[in-house]
Amino acid sequence: MLKNIGIDITTLNPDYFGGSDTYSNGLIKGLISQKSKFSYQIYLTNEYFKKRKFIKSKKVKFITFDYNLIEFIVLKFYNRILPIISIFSGNYKYTFDYYLRNFINRRLTEKINKNSDILFAPNVLLPSYNLKIKTFLNIQDIQHLHFPKFFSNLENLRRKYTYFNSLKYSNELICSSNFIKKDIKKKFNLKKKKIYVIEEGVDIKRFEKKIKSKKIKFKNFFFFPAQLWKHKNHKLVIKSFDIFNKKFNNKFSLVICGKRFENSNDIIKQIKQTKKCFYLGVISKNLLIKYYKNCIATISPALYESSSLTLLEALASGSKVIASDTEPNLERKKYQILFFKKNNYSSLVKQFEKSLKQPNKYLNKKIKQFDWQNISKKWINVIK
């Protein structure tokens, strides 16, 4: 009988608080809250364990894993040299990836096989391809096949074989929207593999509560929380806001937060050149909620993603939402969201204007179905 569920988050960076990190930790919290006979083994690095706070529970065991010197050297080769070799190796690149990944994580594989009956891999890739237990892989998206220009050449090459092998050697797949399910089936030959659709979740209680201690200096502002990735569509949002704001004599502000990267300089430059546009960097969770609750509307404008955590957080906070018309976003159309054409400036300008006339913000009771407690039940039901 299945009793022990392993959850692999060894690839999460303790200093990064983006979507995959939020997703993984939300799922873990939801699973632990369940009244079930399962126990959980969380596989993570020592650094992640020391820097992050976790719920204390008798049902949870934290198992740390860090690379030794030999594994670290091979990992460097795996990350930097193998992608280049893959250009000339044809289909052998999948074999090279199979054996190298299994070697690098062989001690982790032993720990997982020893302690867990099944493994949840919520962060896109399997830790290794030769696990003896059943694996459930959360495949968030395959953006690199649609927007390769958003990634470096090495990353595109690496994703080609790591995604293929992770999909091939996982037993079951889980994705966050019907769109991603169709997208995966279309791009990969997965006719015989079961794909479950389980939506992303949100910590409803945390986002709906009032935050008293945090003060914000902006009034009459639109809020755009997103890491400065290319697919988040910052340039279109900033330009559209500038057009809209000039119509109102620069009465409004656009507040942007999220981590910047080496290739984000053009976005930062555009922010600096736009009146009443402000970049806050990475902000605390409490301050994030405060901005959600006090903005005119939250913007969720991505060109491509599995589904939008920002959209769910905004709705849970009671914020109006302006979102791009991607298929995953449109799957949420019953939540009174203002949709714009994702590549159309004038379409977004119109929705900026329309949001001013939309009724005051509300806490949509239907959004409570996305609480992590309810979402984690669906993961449990899948293995049952």
FENQUI-V215831 format. One record per helix or strand. SS is the DSSP state (H for helix, E for strand). FROM is the first residue (numbers start at 1). TO is the last residue. If there is no record, write none. Layout:
ss: <SS	SS>
from: <FROM	FROM>
to: <TO	TO>
This chain:
ss: <E	H	E	H	E	H	H	H	H	E	E	H	H	H	E	H	E	E	H	E	H	H	E	H	E	H	E	H	E	H	H	E	H	H	E	H>
from: <4	19	39	46	60	69	82	92	106	118	134	143	148	153	172	178	195	202	204	221	230	234	253	262	277	285	298	309	321	327	333	338	345	365	371	372>
to: <8	33	44	51	64	80	86	104	115	121	138	145	150	169	175	187	197	202	208	225	232	247	257	272	279	294	300	317	324	330	335	340	357	370	371	383>
